[in-house]
Amino acid sequence: MTDRCRARWRPGEWSARHTALTDYDVLPDGKVRARFAHRDPVTADLLVGADGVTSAVRSVLAPQITPTDTGVRFVIGRTPLTDEFAGLSKAFGSKIAGDGVSLLLGAMRFRTPPKQAAEQLAPDVTLPDIGDYVRWAMILPPNGSLQDLTPQDAVLSRMHGWHPQLRALIEQADPDNSTLLSIRVVEPRERWASGPVTLLGDAIHATSPTGGNGANTALRDADLLRRCLIEANEGRRDLGGAVDDYERQMFEYGAEAVRSSLEKLPAFAPEAKLP
């Protein structure tokens, strides 16, 4: 999910694609007015915060729910899939365990290159011209000093004595598509007062990547909210009831997704201290 706030606006009201939300107000008629840093306020029936772990919407709606840093770090990058790495084909989709760290490998092979697919299916969408690549990720323990290290150097510092092909894979990675992230989780706890503002995805239940369930849980949110809003739009229920039903279900499975991901974290980072 992209880090931005999404709302159910009336046609023609929403034009800026990336605008920082600063605050919002619930109006007497039950609608919500969102305020932004670089544009005029917008009024809508429903404001949906799908703006990630550092959600600006959540900070207003539920300031008591804050991210928890596990101390574990996650480096993710990609390397062009050339003939040099063909010998690693059996390792793609694997977890390679080293001294207190784990390297994850996955091959991304496109039947149709993304740029070409966009030109055919969505001509108004421009995608970068990229070829097949290896997506790799390493989970680093919380006791390492990573200051002043590039993402690639942080990984290579834990790969002394590893197979030369694995080291070459990291050395030849695209630096613009390699990054070091902190593993933070957001646990949905007590519900906020029901109203015309809600949350979706990492904004309310950010998981550890070790669970492999973060994106799917966000998609489950989107589908559930969609179905609830369709019922409201068709007059089968009111909007408040639709949002309340969505939140009730989402809190239950979202909390379980976070717990499940944290239970799997020690298998990748044995020294991790769970929240």
Phi, psi and omega per residue, in radians:
M1 nan 2.493 3.092
T2 -1.394 2.664 -3.125
D3 -1.463 1.501 3.047
R4 -2.732 2.908 3.122
C5 -1.692 2.480 -3.101
R6 -2.092 2.505 -3.104
A7 -2.408 2.756 3.066
R8 -1.585 1.464 -3.069
W9 -1.562 2.783 2.942
R10 -1.244 2.636 -3.102
P11 -0.927 2.371 3.078
G12 1.556 -0.152 -3.064
E13 -1.468 -0.446 -3.009
W14 -1.917 2.058 -3.125
S15 -2.165 -0.628 -3.118
A16 -1.350 2.294 -3.101
R17 -1.544 -0.478 -3.110
H18 -2.368 1.621 -3.103
T19 -2.298 2.273 -3.072
A20 -1.347 2.130 3.056
L21 -1.353 2.361 3.121
T22 -1.882 -0.527 -3.098
D23 -3.019 3.030 3.016
Y24 -2.643 2.829 3.103
D25 -2.267 2.391 2.990
V26 -1.539 2.153 -3.036
L27 -1.527 2.809 -3.122
P28 -1.006 -0.503 -3.132
D29 -1.475 0.097 3.090
G30 1.592 -0.086 3.083
K31 -1.456 3.072 -3.123
V32 -2.231 2.381 3.082
R33 -1.913 2.050 -3.141
A34 -1.656 2.386 3.127
R35 -1.973 2.502 -3.019
F36 -2.253 2.833 -3.093
A37 -1.283 -0.597 -2.977
H38 -2.298 0.534 3.062
R39 -2.816 2.951 -3.132
D40 -1.226 2.727 3.082
P41 -1.060 2.733 3.115
V42 -2.279 2.383 3.118
T43 -1.838 2.407 -3.086
A44 -2.572 2.929 3.056
D45 -1.311 -0.594 -3.051
L46 -2.593 2.333 3.042
L47 -1.918 2.171 -3.127
V48 -1.997 2.013 3.083
G49 -1.463 1.792 3.062
A50 -2.044 0.805 -2.942
D51 -1.946 0.565 2.905
G52 1.369 -2.996 -3.035
V53 -1.016 -0.659 -3.101
T54 -1.674 0.580 -3.040
S55 -0.780 2.128 3.047
A56 -1.243 -0.585 3.116
V57 -1.141 -0.781 3.138
R58 -1.085 -0.654 -3.101
S59 -1.083 -0.426 3.084
V60 -1.616 -0.788 -3.068
L61 -1.210 -0.769 -3.043
A62 -2.509 1.227 -3.077
P63 -1.083 -0.291 3.130
Q64 -1.318 -0.256 3.111
I65 -1.688 1.946 -3.071
T66 -2.248 2.717 3.121
P67 -1.168 2.559 3.039
T68 -1.971 2.177 3.132
D69 -1.486 2.127 3.136
T70 -1.336 -0.223 -3.056
G71 1.506 -0.287 3.139
V72 -1.428 2.517 3.136
R73 -2.004 2.623 -3.005
F74 -2.267 2.043 3.095
V75 -1.858 2.235 -3.134
I76 -2.274 2.445 -3.118
G77 -2.746 3.131 3.101
R78 -2.510 2.583 -3.099
T79 -2.281 2.326 3.111
P80 -0.921 2.378 -3.098
L81 -1.490 1.567 -3.131
T82 -1.759 3.037 3.126
D83 -1.063 -0.465 -3.128
E84 -1.014 -0.522 -3.063
F85 -1.837 0.256 3.113
A86 -1.087 -0.547 -3.141
G87 -1.163 -0.231 3.127
L88 -1.586 0.094 -2.991
S89 -0.968 -0.629 -3.137
K90 -1.249 -0.309 -3.130
A91 -1.545 -0.268 -3.130
F92 -1.119 2.291 -3.053
G93 1.504 0.326 -3.060
S94 -2.062 2.822 2.969
K95 -1.892 2.140 3.137
I96 -1.907 2.022 -3.053
A97 -1.622 2.335 3.070
G98 -2.111 -2.618 -3.120
D99 -1.398 1.523 3.111
G100 1.350 0.128 3.125
V101 -2.339 2.863 3.090
S102 -2.335 2.354 3.070
L103 -1.902 2.238 -3.137
L104 -1.920 2.339 -3.103
L105 -2.174 2.453 3.058
G106 -2.625 2.337 3.136
A107 -1.598 2.296 3.072
M108 -1.892 1.803 3.138
R109 -1.970 2.127 -3.066
F110 -1.640 2.207 3.006
R111 -1.148 -0.656 3.026
T112 -2.291 2.164 3.136
P113 -0.934 2.474 -3.066
P114 -0.926 -0.749 -3.124
K115 -1.078 -0.753 -3.140
Q116 -1.181 -0.695 3.131
A117 -1.100 -0.715 3.128
A118 -1.122 -0.701 3.141
E119 -1.092 -0.560 -3.115
Q120 -1.464 -0.699 -2.983
L121 -1.740 -0.521 -3.090
A122 -2.555 1.361 -3.031
P123 -1.012 -0.379 3.141
D124 -1.456 -0.052 3.139
V125 -1.819 2.277 3.111
T126 -1.902 2.126 3.118
L127 -2.028 2.669 3.138
P128 -1.164 2.676 -3.131
D129 -1.559 1.592 -3.120
I130 -2.129 2.673 3.100
G131 -1.838 -2.921 3.125
D132 -1.061 2.562 3.132
Y133 -2.619 2.908 3.033
V134 -1.793 2.117 3.021
R135 -1.548 2.193 3.138
W136 -2.230 2.692 3.121
A137 -2.620 2.508 3.048
M138 -2.250 2.360 3.087
I139 -1.759 2.121 -3.039
L140 -1.829 2.476 -3.118
P141 -1.177 2.822 -3.050
P142 -1.314 -0.116 -3.049
N143 -1.700 0.103 -3.095
G144 -1.555 2.571 3.063
S145 -1.657 1.985 -3.061
L146 -1.964 0.174 -3.125
Q147 -1.100 2.436 3.071
D148 1.155 0.226 3.084
L149 -1.802 2.425 2.991
T150 -1.250 2.814 3.093
P151 -0.939 -0.747 -3.134
Q152 -1.135 -0.748 3.139
D153 -1.142 -0.612 3.118
A154 -1.082 -0.682 3.116
V155 -1.271 -0.820 -3.102
L156 -1.088 -0.504 3.129
S157 -1.131 -0.330 3.126
R158 -1.849 0.221 -3.061
M159 -2.081 0.460 3.082
H160 -1.098 2.233 3.135
G161 1.477 0.010 3.123
W162 -1.324 2.885 -3.138
H163 -1.008 2.402 -3.104
P164 -0.981 -0.585 3.140
Q165 -1.171 -0.618 3.124
L166 -1.208 -0.725 3.098
R167 -1.132 -0.699 3.128
A168 -1.111 -0.604 3.120
L169 -1.036 -0.726 3.136
I170 -1.316 -0.714 -3.113
E171 -1.073 -0.581 -3.087
Q172 -1.685 0.255 -3.141
A173 -1.175 2.725 3.070
D174 -1.341 1.936 -3.068
P175 -1.129 -0.449 3.133
D176 -1.310 -0.233 3.122
N177 -2.130 0.561 3.050
S178 -2.208 2.343 -3.081
T179 -2.603 2.697 3.105
L180 -1.937 2.201 -3.053
L181 -2.193 2.637 2.976
S182 -1.511 2.480 3.078
I183 -1.545 1.848 3.109
R184 -2.034 2.591 3.104
V185 -2.142 2.644 3.018
V186 -2.141 2.085 -3.119
E187 -1.796 2.140 3.070
P188 -1.202 2.085 -3.112
R189 -1.948 -2.073 -3.090
E190 -1.239 2.488 -3.136
R191 -1.248 2.598 2.999
W192 -1.523 2.948 3.109
A193 -1.120 2.324 -3.099
S194 -1.094 2.467 -3.118
G195 -3.060 -2.867 -3.057
P196 -1.497 0.430 3.117
V197 -2.348 2.343 3.100
T198 -2.560 3.115 -3.072
L199 -2.239 2.770 -3.092
L200 -2.577 2.485 3.026
G201 1.212 -2.499 -3.067
D202 -1.050 -0.359 3.124
A203 -1.069 -0.426 -3.094
I204 -2.207 -0.386 3.115
H205 -2.543 1.144 3.099
A206 -1.245 2.264 -3.090
T207 -1.886 2.871 2.943
S208 -1.277 2.465 3.139
P209 -1.095 -0.278 -3.137
T210 -1.175 -0.294 3.104
G211 -1.413 -0.371 -3.124
G212 1.098 0.411 -3.030
N213 -2.214 0.083 -3.048
G214 -1.148 -0.917 -3.108
A215 -1.141 -0.721 -3.133
N216 -1.132 -0.609 3.117
T217 -1.202 -0.660 3.072
A218 -1.130 -0.698 3.089
L219 -1.145 -0.617 3.079
R220 -1.115 -0.712 3.061
D221 -0.982 -0.903 -3.054
A222 -1.042 -0.718 -3.136
D223 -1.187 -0.748 3.141
L224 -1.119 -0.815 3.136
L225 -1.096 -0.706 3.094
R226 -0.989 -0.839 -3.108
R227 -1.135 -0.683 3.116
C228 -1.149 -0.701 -3.127
L229 -1.241 -0.573 3.067
I230 -1.076 -0.738 3.116
E231 -1.083 -0.695 3.114
A232 -1.174 -0.726 -3.121
N233 -1.142 -0.542 -3.138
E234 -1.518 0.033 3.077
G235 1.424 0.188 -3.130
R236 -1.416 -0.242 3.053
R237 -2.816 2.896 3.102
D238 -1.497 2.851 -3.062
L239 -1.081 -0.731 -3.138
G240 -1.039 -0.743 3.121
G241 -1.163 -0.628 3.126
A242 -1.135 -0.792 3.140
V243 -1.169 -0.696 3.131
D244 -1.084 -0.738 3.128
D245 -1.121 -0.740 3.081
Y246 -1.017 -0.864 -3.076
E247 -1.133 -0.684 -3.133
R248 -1.044 -0.806 3.135
Q249 -1.247 -0.738 -3.083
M250 -1.092 -0.706 3.134
F251 -1.057 -0.678 -3.086
E252 -1.192 -0.938 -3.096
Y253 -1.353 -0.453 3.103
G254 -1.167 -0.745 3.108
A255 -1.112 -0.670 3.118
E256 -1.159 -0.649 3.115
A257 -1.099 -0.719 3.116
V258 -1.141 -0.817 3.134
R259 -1.038 -0.764 -3.115
S260 -1.108 -0.711 -3.130
S261 -1.163 -0.647 -3.137
L262 -1.247 -0.576 3.106
E263 -1.111 -0.500 -3.108
K264 -1.558 -0.200 -3.065
L265 -1.080 -0.746 -3.124
P266 -1.059 -0.412 3.113
A267 -1.173 -0.404 3.136
F268 -1.822 -0.494 -3.137
A269 -2.401 1.492 -3.036
P270 -0.997 -0.452 -3.093
E271 -1.556 0.043 -3.100
A272 -1.170 2.451 3.052
K273 -1.835 2.023 -3.065
L274 -1.274 2.526 3.093
P275 -1.099 nan nan
